[in-house]
Amino acid sequence: SSGEIKDAALLALTIKSALKNARIGARHVIASLPETKTFLKLLHLPAHDTTPIASRVEAELQKHIPYALEEIVWDFTIIHQTEMTILVLAGTAPKALANSYTLAIRDAGLTAIELDLEPLAIARAVIQDGPRGGCALIADLGATKSTLILATGETVMHTADAQSSGDALTARLAETLKIEPNAAEDMKKNQGLTGGTSEYQAIVQAYATNLSNRIATIAGFPVSREFCPGVTEILLTGGGALLQGLPEYLTASLKIPCVLGNPLVNVLKKRRHDIPQEIGVRFATAFGLAIAALRHGHL
């Protein structure tokens, strides 16, 4: 539920079944921890301080996170350094959450070798390498939760709840139109933002408007202008990104180009591939984790 494991035994059985059905023999796992339960913070540290950076990061984190240090696991990476300042991206997660994922993976007969943060994995997959001239805002629109990620390259500057979800839209359609949830899902798939009755249109247009307003708010979030002078593109991931007409609506309403994210943009640059777009946007996190596995020598 929102990334928190409620039934570890059932989760382990489900993973085992999925591995068997897909004939996957790999035993090692890189897993992502959910944005709703984790914390990312950009820290500006003075370069002239001779105290070890890890100690300085630890001290700074205590000022920003709602947990005691003994209750969390954390890591950091240096993003940029000048004569005056060291810019550090630090990530934290509750120790209980990290342990619950590790133990569930172990109970499935697997070994967790790395835990990543979900926003970092998504940004790693869909933001193209190289100078971009601005920031990207990724809207990861899932069934039960949706996240907005403000990033430049793979540096995540800010994350926020999009305050919308695919299941909530489905429930609203089912309740208002007095239809079954499966029928509401079919409506979303077939009619998108442009078809359907006026009653249907009122619901999906309200959803799209709320999402657009939320994106506009996060796009204006004050961050370091040295690294994020302004949002230059919006990338959609997650199953909710497949709502027909949504990219075009957001482009028109926000005056910022909006497209479906391509999680293979940094992987298959010259070769053709036949991975359907629907698969790509739904599993952007998994692609980002796989890229990390390649970089860190796990594959």
C-alpha positions in Angstrom: 0.0 0.0 0.0 1.7 3.2 -1.3 5.0 1.3 -1.3 4.7 -0.2 2.2 4.7 -4.0 2.5 1.6 -5.1 4.3 1.9 -8.9 3.8 5.5 -10.0 3.3 4.7 -13.7 3.1 2.2 -13.2 0.3 4.6 -10.8 -1.5 7.3 -13.5 -1.4 5.0 -16.1 -2.8 3.9 -13.7 -5.6 7.5 -13.0 -6.5 8.3 -16.8 -6.5 5.3 -17.4 -8.8 6.3 -14.6 -11.2 9.9 -15.9 -11.5 8.7 -19.4 -12.2 6.1 -18.4 -14.8 8.6 -16.1 -16.6 11.4 -18.7 -16.2 13.7 -16.2 -14.7 16.8 -17.8 -13.1 18.5 -14.7 -11.7 18.9 -14.7 -7.9 20.2 -11.2 -7.2 18.0 -8.2 -7.0 18.2 -4.4 -7.2 15.0 -3.0 -5.8 13.6 0.5 -5.6 12.2 2.1 -2.5 9.1 4.2 -3.0 9.2 7.9 -3.3 6.4 8.3 -0.7 8.6 6.7 2.0 12.0 8.1 1.1 13.7 11.5 1.1 16.1 13.2 -1.3 17.9 16.4 -0.4 20.4 18.6 -2.3 23.0 20.0 0.1 25.3 22.9 -0.5 28.5 22.3 1.6 31.4 24.8 1.9 34.4 23.5 0.0 37.0 24.9 2.4 35.8 22.8 5.4 38.3 20.0 6.0 35.8 17.8 7.9 35.1 14.5 6.0 32.2 15.0 3.6 30.3 12.0 5.1 30.3 13.6 8.5 29.1 16.9 7.1 26.3 15.2 5.2 25.3 13.3 8.3 25.2 16.6 10.3 23.2 18.4 7.6 20.6 15.5 7.2 19.7 15.8 10.9 18.4 19.3 10.1 16.1 18.2 7.3 14.7 14.7 7.9 11.9 13.8 10.4 13.8 10.8 11.7 16.7 10.2 14.1 19.9 9.1 12.3 19.8 5.7 14.0 16.3 5.1 12.4 17.5 5.6 8.8 19.8 4.3 6.1 21.4 6.9 3.9 23.9 7.5 1.1 25.1 10.5 -1.0 26.9 11.4 -4.2 28.8 14.5 -5.1 27.0 16.3 -8.0 29.2 19.3 -8.6 32.2 21.0 -6.9 33.7 24.5 -7.2 36.3 26.4 -5.2 33.5 27.6 -2.9 30.8 24.9 -2.8 30.3 21.2 -2.9 26.8 20.2 -4.1 25.8 16.8 -2.7 22.7 14.8 -3.4 21.7 12.8 -0.3 19.1 10.1 -0.1 17.6 8.5 3.0 15.0 5.8 3.8 13.6 4.5 7.1 15.7 1.6 8.2 12.5 -0.4 8.9 11.3 0.1 5.3 14.6 -1.0 3.8 14.8 -4.0 6.1 11.2 -5.0 5.2 12.1 -5.0 1.4 15.3 -6.9 2.0 13.6 -9.6 4.1 10.7 -10.0 1.7 13.2 -10.5 -1.2 15.1 -13.0 1.0 11.9 -14.9 1.7 11.4 -15.2 -2.0 14.7 -17.0 -2.3 16.6 -14.0 -3.6 19.4 -11.7 -2.5 19.1 -7.9 -2.5 22.4 -6.5 -3.5 21.3 -2.8 -3.8 18.4 -0.6 -2.8 17.8 2.4 -5.0 15.3 5.3 -4.6 12.5 5.2 -7.1 12.8 8.8 -8.4 16.5 8.2 -9.1 15.8 5.1 -11.1 13.1 6.7 -13.2 15.3 9.8 -14.0 18.2 7.5 -14.9 16.0 5.7 -17.4 14.1 8.5 -19.2 16.3 11.6 -19.1 18.7 11.6 -22.0 22.4 11.9 -21.2 24.2 15.1 -22.0 23.6 18.8 -21.6 19.9 19.6 -21.7 19.8 23.3 -21.2 17.2 23.0 -18.5 15.2 20.6 -16.3 12.8 17.9 -17.0 9.7 17.3 -15.0 8.8 13.6 -14.9 5.2 12.8 -14.1 5.1 9.1 -13.0 1.4 8.3 -13.1 0.7 5.0 -11.3 -2.4 3.1 -10.4 -2.3 3.9 -6.7 0.1 6.8 -6.5 1.6 9.4 -8.8 4.9 11.3 -8.3 6.3 14.4 -9.9 10.1 14.5 -10.2 12.1 17.6 -11.0 15.5 16.6 -12.4 18.4 17.8 -14.5 20.2 14.8 -16.0 20.2 12.2 -13.3 20.2 14.8 -10.5 16.8 14.9 -8.8 16.2 18.4 -7.5 12.8 17.9 -6.0 10.0 15.3 -5.7 6.3 15.7 -4.8 3.0 13.8 -4.7 1.0 14.5 -7.9 -2.2 14.2 -5.8 -3.8 11.9 -8.4 -3.8 8.3 -9.4 -5.2 6.0 -12.1 -7.3 4.0 -9.6 -8.8 7.2 -8.2 -9.9 8.3 -11.6 -11.3 4.9 -12.4 -13.3 4.9 -9.1 -14.7 8.3 -9.8 -15.9 7.2 -13.3 -17.4 4.0 -11.9 -19.2 5.9 -9.1 -20.5 8.8 -11.1 -21.5 6.8 -14.3 -22.7 3.9 -12.2 -20.6 1.3 -14.0 -18.2 -1.5 -13.0 -14.5 -0.5 -12.5 -13.5 -2.8 -15.4 -15.9 -0.8 -17.7 -14.5 2.4 -16.4 -10.9 1.2 -17.2 -12.1 0.3 -20.8 -13.6 3.8 -21.1 -10.3 5.4 -20.2 -8.4 3.2 -22.6 -10.8 3.7 -25.6 -12.0 7.3 -25.1 -9.1 9.1 -23.4 -9.5 12.8 -23.0 -11.3 13.4 -26.3 -14.2 10.9 -26.5 -17.2 9.8 -24.5 -20.3 11.5 -23.2 -20.3 15.0 -21.7 -20.6 13.5 -18.2 -17.5 11.3 -18.9 -15.7 14.3 -20.3 -16.3 16.4 -17.3 -14.6 13.8 -15.0 -11.5 13.2 -17.1 -11.1 16.9 -17.9 -11.2 17.7 -14.2 -8.5 15.0 -13.6 -6.3 16.5 -16.4 -6.8 20.0 -15.1 -5.9 19.1 -11.6 -2.8 17.3 -12.8 -1.8 20.3 -15.0 -2.2 22.7 -12.1 -0.1 20.4 -9.8 2.7 20.1 -12.5 2.7 23.9 -12.9 3.2 24.3 -9.1 6.1 21.9 -8.9 7.7 23.3 -12.1 7.9 26.6 -10.3 9.5 25.1 -7.2 12.6 27.2 -6.2 15.7 25.2 -6.8 19.3 26.0 -7.8 19.1 28.1 -11.0 22.6 27.1 -11.8 21.4 23.5 -12.5 17.7 24.1 -13.2 17.1 27.4 -15.0 13.6 26.2 -16.0 11.6 23.2 -17.0 12.1 22.6 -20.7 10.2 19.2 -21.1 7.6 17.1 -19.4 8.1 13.3 -19.5 5.2 11.0 -18.7 5.7 7.5 -17.2 3.5 4.9 -15.5 0.3 3.4 -16.8 -1.6 6.7 -16.4 0.6 8.2 -19.1 -1.3 6.1 -21.6 -4.5 8.1 -21.3 -5.1 9.2 -24.9 -4.7 12.9 -25.5 -2.9 13.6 -22.1 0.5 14.6 -23.5 -1.2 16.9 -26.0 -3.4 18.5 -23.3 -0.5 19.1 -21.0 1.6 20.6 -23.8 -1.2 23.0 -24.6 -2.1 24.0 -21.1 1.4 24.3 -19.7 3.2 25.6 -22.9 5.9 23.1 -22.3 6.5 20.1 -24.6 5.1 16.9 -23.1 5.8 13.4 -24.4 5.8 9.8 -23.2 9.1 8.9 -21.6 11.4 6.5 -23.3 13.3 4.3 -20.7 15.7 3.1 -23.4 16.8 6.6 -24.5 20.3 6.0 -23.0 20.5 2.3 -23.8 19.6 1.6 -27.5 20.9 4.7 -29.3 21.7 3.2 -32.7 19.8 -0.1 -32.8 16.1 -0.6 -33.4 14.1 -2.2 -30.7 10.7 -3.7 -30.5 9.7 -3.0 -26.9 6.1 -1.5 -27.1 5.7 2.0 -25.8 3.1 0.7 -23.4 5.7 -1.6 -21.7 8.3 1.2 -21.6 6.3 3.8 -19.7 4.8 1.2 -17.3 8.2 -0.2 -16.3 10.5 2.9 -16.4 11.6 2.2 -12.8 12.6 -1.4 -13.7 14.6 -0.1 -16.7 16.3 2.4 -14.4 17.3 -0.3 -12.0 18.7 -2.5 -14.8 20.8 0.4 -16.0 22.2 0.7 -12.4 23.0 -3.0 -12.5 24.9 -2.6 -15.7 26.9 0.4 -14.4 27.8 -1.2 -11.1 29.0 -4.4 -12.7 26.2 -6.6 -11.5 25.4 -7.8 -15.1 
